[in-house]
Amino acid sequence: MPLNIDNDLHRFRKIVKGRVRKDLRRYMSSKEMLGKQGDQVVSIPLPQIQIPRLRYGDNKQGVGQGQGDGDGDGQPGQGPQAGDKPGEHTLEVEVSFEELAEILAEELELPNIEPKGAKQISSEKDKYTGIATVGPESLRHTRRTFRQALKRQIASGSYSQGAPIIPVKEDKRYRSWKAQTVPQSSAVILYMMDVSGSMGAKQKEIVRMEAFWLDLWLNHQYKNVETRFIIHDAAAKEVDRHTFFHTRESGGTLISSAYKLALKILEADYPPSEWNIYPFHFSDGDNWSGNDTKECVTLLRDRILPMSNQFSYAQVDSEYGSGQFIKDLREHFDDHPKLALSEIADKDGIMDSIQDFLGKGR
């Protein structure tokens, strides 16, 4: 009996997706997974999945079984003795970003985002528009081809009921297409992170893991995504991704410096009529003064929130941080529809934070 490889593969992928979904919280807090990314896939360790194997006969004796002849020089082998307990098996499975985004959506019940605008660039998309008498075999229209062959055989008198319909070259019909220009929905993700003295390696690792899942979902929702990075202590500057996650912490904190730089970048490069804008700010909640917090509130209320799909602020617990800033935001904005707030105590809180940010579909 031939092996149905496609069915087996489909069943295996279904098992993999079920296991990833079951253990999603653990994977979301695992930095090991972040080191195993390809361009469009991530390698995930899955323990205790039974891998199918072929069996012949009663499987009591076969290649590689039974007593060995020795260690190569005529003497009995001295290698490790077999145990009577099953081994612990871990299988590395590649899961595409698309599959991972679908799992994330199912487990967290994330709504799809309705883009508010389209960037003024276009992509070409093939659209099938009719039937032609020539074309590549990959586009052959089977039903139309056999219908034409049947008409020909009936017209020539060569058709009889029950006889096979045999298409010839002139019968073949192919789908035809033309390229259509369509606008692309575009988004910009702007990450801001406090790198002052109270934000240590543990806090930045949490930010890095959360950013992976935010990137994953927003790239799943939009055809064109750009990402920019800002770090700040008492001053702010734009950096690349690697610098963002690996800058050593130092100095005090003026949060308004990051918001002013964010505004400068957005107003220069990302008009809200064309871009879907997602600023994310990560901090431990310390700010230099109440006056700077008031300036932050004004910048958010009057300029940043109106141009954004959503502004997300995540406060990462630190033994050195006061945690005051999120309290101030709650006091001044009180469930503002474009402001999402989240507190992250440790890595286990990443999954809940993602739901806080993405669960409203903005």
C-alpha positions as CSV (number, residue, x, y, z in Angstrom):
1,M,0.0,0.0,0.0
2,P,1.6,3.4,-0.9
3,L,2.3,5.7,1.9
4,N,0.2,8.8,2.0
5,I,3.0,11.2,2.8
6,D,0.9,14.4,2.4
7,N,-1.7,13.2,4.9
8,D,1.0,12.1,7.4
9,L,2.7,15.5,7.0
10,H,-0.5,17.4,7.5
11,R,-1.3,15.3,10.6
12,F,2.2,15.9,12.0
13,R,2.0,19.7,11.4
14,K,-1.4,19.7,13.2
15,I,0.2,17.9,16.2
16,V,3.1,20.4,16.2
17,K,0.7,23.4,16.2
18,G,-1.4,21.9,19.0
19,R,1.7,21.4,21.1
20,V,3.0,24.9,20.5
21,R,-0.4,26.4,21.3
22,K,-0.6,24.3,24.5
23,D,2.8,25.5,25.7
24,L,2.6,29.0,24.2
25,R,3.2,30.9,27.4
26,R,6.4,28.9,28.0
27,Y,7.7,29.6,24.4
28,M,6.8,33.3,24.8
29,S,9.1,33.6,27.8
30,S,12.0,31.5,26.3
31,K,14.9,33.4,24.9
32,E,16.4,30.2,23.5
33,M,13.8,30.4,20.6
34,L,14.9,33.9,19.7
35,G,18.4,32.6,18.8
36,K,17.0,30.1,16.2
37,Q,15.3,32.4,13.8
38,G,15.6,32.2,10.0
39,D,14.2,34.6,7.5
40,Q,10.7,33.2,7.7
41,V,10.8,30.4,10.3
42,V,11.8,29.8,13.9
43,S,13.1,26.5,15.3
44,I,11.2,25.3,18.3
45,P,12.2,22.4,20.6
46,L,9.2,20.0,21.2
47,P,9.7,17.2,23.7
48,Q,7.9,13.8,23.7
49,I,6.5,13.8,20.1
50,Q,6.5,10.2,18.8
51,I,8.1,10.1,15.4
52,P,6.6,7.4,13.0
53,R,9.0,4.6,12.0
54,L,8.7,1.7,9.7
55,R,8.5,-1.8,11.3
56,Y,9.3,-5.1,9.7
57,G,8.2,-8.4,11.2
58,D,8.2,-8.7,15.0
59,N,11.1,-6.3,15.3
60,K,13.0,-8.7,17.6
61,Q,16.2,-8.8,15.6
62,G,17.5,-6.5,12.9
63,V,20.3,-4.3,11.8
64,G,22.0,-2.8,14.8
65,Q,20.3,-5.1,17.3
66,G,21.6,-8.1,19.2
67,Q,25.0,-8.6,20.9
68,G,27.9,-6.8,19.3
69,D,31.0,-8.5,18.1
70,G,33.4,-6.3,20.1
71,D,35.1,-2.9,19.9
72,G,36.9,-3.5,16.6
73,D,39.9,-5.5,17.8
74,G,38.3,-8.8,18.7
75,Q,37.6,-7.9,22.3
76,P,34.1,-7.5,23.9
77,G,32.8,-4.0,23.7
78,Q,33.3,-1.8,26.7
79,G,30.8,0.9,25.8
80,P,27.9,2.1,28.0
81,Q,25.4,-0.6,28.9
82,A,21.8,-0.3,27.8
83,G,19.3,1.0,30.4
84,D,15.8,-0.1,31.0
85,K,14.2,3.4,31.1
86,P,13.0,5.4,28.0
87,G,15.1,8.3,26.9
88,E,14.1,11.9,26.9
89,H,13.6,13.0,23.3
90,T,13.5,16.5,22.1
91,L,12.6,17.3,18.5
92,E,13.6,20.5,16.8
93,V,10.7,21.6,14.6
94,E,10.7,24.5,12.2
95,V,7.5,26.6,12.5
96,S,6.9,29.4,10.0
97,F,6.2,32.9,11.2
98,E,2.8,32.6,9.4
99,E,1.9,29.5,11.4
100,L,3.2,31.1,14.6
101,A,1.1,34.2,14.1
102,E,-2.0,32.0,13.5
103,I,-1.3,30.1,16.8
104,L,-0.8,33.4,18.6
105,A,-4.2,34.7,17.2
106,E,-6.0,31.5,18.2
107,E,-4.7,31.2,21.7
108,L,-5.0,34.9,22.6
109,E,-8.2,35.4,20.5
110,L,-6.6,38.4,18.7
111,P,-8.9,40.3,16.3
112,N,-7.5,41.2,12.8
113,I,-6.5,44.8,12.5
114,E,-8.5,47.1,10.1
115,P,-5.8,49.4,8.5
116,K,-6.8,53.0,8.7
117,G,-4.8,54.0,5.6
118,A,-2.6,52.8,2.8
119,K,0.9,54.1,2.0
120,Q,1.1,55.5,-1.5
121,I,3.1,52.7,-3.0
122,S,1.7,49.8,-5.0
123,S,2.5,46.2,-5.7
124,E,1.5,44.0,-8.7
125,K,-1.0,41.2,-8.1
126,D,-1.9,38.7,-10.8
127,K,-5.6,38.3,-11.4
128,Y,-7.1,35.6,-13.6
129,T,-9.3,37.3,-16.2
130,G,-10.3,34.8,-18.9
131,I,-9.5,31.7,-20.9
132,A,-6.9,31.4,-23.6
133,T,-5.9,28.7,-26.2
134,V,-2.2,28.9,-25.2
135,G,-0.4,29.0,-22.0
136,P,1.8,27.1,-19.5
137,E,0.6,23.6,-18.4
138,S,0.5,24.8,-14.8
139,L,-2.4,27.1,-15.8
140,R,-4.3,24.5,-17.9
141,H,-8.1,24.6,-17.1
142,T,-9.0,20.9,-16.9
143,R,-12.8,21.3,-17.0
144,R,-12.7,23.7,-20.0
145,T,-10.2,21.5,-21.8
146,F,-12.3,18.3,-21.5
147,R,-15.5,20.3,-22.4
148,Q,-13.8,21.4,-25.6
149,A,-12.6,17.9,-26.4
150,L,-16.2,16.5,-25.9
151,K,-17.6,19.2,-28.2
152,R,-15.0,18.3,-30.9
153,Q,-15.7,14.6,-30.7
154,I,-19.5,15.1,-30.8
155,A,-19.1,17.4,-33.8
156,S,-16.9,14.9,-35.7
157,G,-19.1,11.9,-34.9
158,S,-16.3,10.1,-33.1
159,Y,-18.0,10.2,-29.6
160,S,-20.0,7.3,-28.2
161,Q,-21.6,7.1,-24.8
162,G,-19.1,5.6,-22.3
163,A,-16.1,6.2,-24.5
164,P,-13.1,8.1,-23.1
165,I,-12.7,11.8,-23.8
166,I,-9.2,12.4,-25.1
167,P,-8.1,16.0,-25.5
168,V,-5.7,16.9,-28.2
169,K,-3.5,20.0,-28.5
170,E,-6.3,22.1,-30.1
171,D,-8.7,21.3,-27.2
172,K,-6.5,22.6,-24.4
173,R,-7.6,25.8,-22.6
174,Y,-5.6,27.9,-20.2
175,R,-6.3,30.5,-17.6
176,S,-5.2,33.9,-18.7
177,W,-4.3,36.8,-16.3
178,K,-3.1,40.3,-16.1
179,A,-1.2,42.2,-13.5
180,Q,-3.2,44.6,-11.4
181,T,-1.7,47.4,-9.4
182,V,-3.0,47.4,-5.8
183,P,-2.1,49.6,-2.8
184,Q,-0.2,48.1,0.1
185,S,-1.3,48.6,3.7
186,S,1.7,49.8,5.5
187,A,2.7,50.2,9.2
188,V,5.6,51.6,11.1
189,I,6.6,50.2,14.5
190,L,8.5,52.7,16.7
191,Y,10.2,51.1,19.7
192,M,11.3,53.3,22.5
193,M,13.2,52.0,25.6
194,D,14.5,53.5,28.8
195,V,18.2,52.5,29.2
196,S,18.8,54.4,32.4
197,G,20.6,52.9,35.3
198,S,17.5,51.1,36.7
199,M,16.9,49.2,33.4
200,G,19.2,46.2,33.6
201,A,19.9,43.1,31.4
202,K,16.8,41.3,32.8
203,Q,14.4,44.0,31.9
204,K,15.9,44.4,28.4
205,E,15.6,40.7,27.8
206,I,11.9,40.9,28.5
207,V,11.6,43.8,26.1
208,R,13.5,41.8,23.4
209,M,11.2,38.8,23.7
210,E,8.0,40.9,23.7
211,A,9.2,42.8,20.6
212,F,9.6,39.5,18.8
213,W,5.9,38.7,19.2
214,L,4.8,42.2,18.5
215,D,6.8,42.2,15.2
216,L,5.4,38.8,14.4
217,W,1.8,39.9,14.7
218,L,2.1,43.3,13.0
219,N,4.0,41.7,10.0
220,H,1.2,39.2,9.8
221,Q,-1.3,42.0,9.5
222,Y,0.4,44.4,7.1
223,K,2.1,43.9,3.8
224,N,4.7,46.5,4.4
225,V,6.2,47.2,7.9
226,E,9.1,49.5,8.8
227,T,10.7,49.4,12.3
228,R,12.6,52.3,14.0
229,F,14.3,52.2,17.4
230,I,14.9,54.9,20.1
231,I,16.8,54.6,23.3
232,H,16.8,57.2,26.0
233,D,18.1,58.1,29.5
234,A,18.2,61.8,30.1
235,A,18.6,62.2,26.3
236,A,17.2,60.2,23.3
237,K,18.8,59.0,20.1
238,E,17.8,56.7,17.2
239,V,19.8,53.4,16.9
240,D,19.7,50.1,15.0
241,R,18.0,47.0,16.3
242,H,21.2,45.4,17.8
243,T,22.2,48.6,19.6
244,F,18.6,48.9,21.0
245,F,18.8,45.5,22.7
246,H,22.5,45.6,23.8
247,T,23.2,49.2,25.0
248,R,24.6,49.3,28.5
249,E,22.4,51.1,31.0
250,S,23.5,54.4,32.6
251,G,22.3,57.9,33.6
252,G,19.0,59.4,34.7
253,T,15.7,59.5,32.9
254,L,13.8,62.2,30.9
255,I,11.0,60.3,29.1
256,S,10.0,63.4,27.2
257,S,13.2,63.3,25.2
258,A,12.1,60.0,23.6
259,Y,8.6,61.3,22.8
260,K,10.0,64.4,21.2
261,L,12.4,62.4,19.0
262,A,9.5,60.0,18.1
263,L,7.4,62.9,17.0
264,K,10.3,64.2,14.8
265,I,10.7,60.8,13.1
266,L,7.0,60.3,12.6
267,E,6.2,63.8,11.3
268,A,9.2,63.6,8.9
269,D,8.7,60.2,7.4
270,Y,5.3,58.7,8.3
271,P,2.2,60.9,7.6
272,P,-0.8,59.3,9.4
273,S,-2.9,59.5,6.3
274,E,-0.7,57.0,4.6
275,W,0.8,54.9,7.5
276,N,-0.6,52.9,10.4
277,I,1.5,54.0,13.4
278,Y,2.4,51.9,16.4
279,P,4.7,53.4,19.0
280,F,5.8,51.1,21.9
281,H,7.5,52.5,25.0
282,F,9.2,50.3,27.6
283,S,10.4,51.6,30.9
284,D,10.5,50.8,34.6
285,G,8.4,53.9,35.4
286,D,11.1,56.2,36.7
287,N,11.1,59.8,35.4
288,W,13.3,62.6,36.5
289,S,10.6,65.0,37.6
290,G,6.9,65.6,37.8
291,N,7.3,68.5,35.3
292,D,8.7,66.2,32.7
293,T,5.8,63.8,33.2
294,K,3.4,66.7,32.6
295,E,5.3,67.4,29.4
296,C,5.0,63.8,28.3
297,V,1.2,63.9,29.0
298,T,0.9,67.0,26.8
299,L,2.9,65.4,24.0
300,L,0.8,62.3,24.1
301,R,-2.6,63.9,24.3
302,D,-2.1,66.7,21.8
303,R,0.3,65.1,19.2
304,I,1.2,61.5,19.5
305,L,-2.1,59.8,20.2
306,P,-4.1,61.6,17.5
307,M,-1.6,60.4,14.8
308,S,-1.3,56.8,16.1
309,N,-3.4,53.7,15.7
310,Q,-2.4,52.9,19.3
311,F,0.3,54.1,21.7
312,S,1.5,51.2,23.9
313,Y,3.3,51.7,27.2
314,A,4.8,48.7,29.0
315,Q,6.2,49.1,32.5
316,V,8.8,46.4,33.3
317,D,9.3,45.8,37.0
318,S,12.7,46.7,38.4
319,E,13.9,46.6,42.0
320,Y,15.4,50.1,41.4
321,G,12.5,51.7,39.6
322,S,9.7,53.6,41.3
323,G,6.9,52.5,38.8
324,Q,5.3,55.9,39.0
325,F,4.9,56.7,35.4
326,I,2.1,54.2,34.6
327,K,0.1,55.6,37.5
328,D,0.4,59.0,36.1
329,L,-0.8,57.9,32.7
330,R,-3.8,56.2,34.2
331,E,-4.6,59.3,36.1
332,H,-4.5,61.6,33.1
333,F,-5.9,59.4,30.4
334,D,-8.5,57.1,32.1
335,D,-9.2,54.4,29.4
336,H,-8.3,56.6,26.4
337,P,-9.2,54.5,23.3
338,K,-5.8,54.9,21.7
339,L,-3.6,54.2,24.8
340,A,-2.8,50.7,25.9
341,L,-1.0,50.1,29.2
342,S,0.6,47.0,30.5
343,E,2.7,46.0,33.6
344,I,5.2,43.1,33.2
345,A,6.5,41.6,36.4
346,D,8.7,39.0,34.8
347,K,9.0,36.8,31.7
348,D,5.8,35.0,32.5
349,G,3.9,38.2,32.1
350,I,4.9,38.6,28.4
351,M,1.9,36.7,27.1
352,D,-0.6,38.8,29.1
353,S,1.1,42.0,28.0
354,I,0.8,41.0,24.3
355,Q,-2.9,40.5,24.9
356,D,-3.1,43.9,26.5
357,F,-1.6,45.5,23.4
358,L,-3.0,43.5,20.6
359,G,-6.3,42.4,21.9
360,K,-8.3,45.4,20.7
361,G,-7.4,45.1,17.0
362,R,-6.4,48.8,16.6
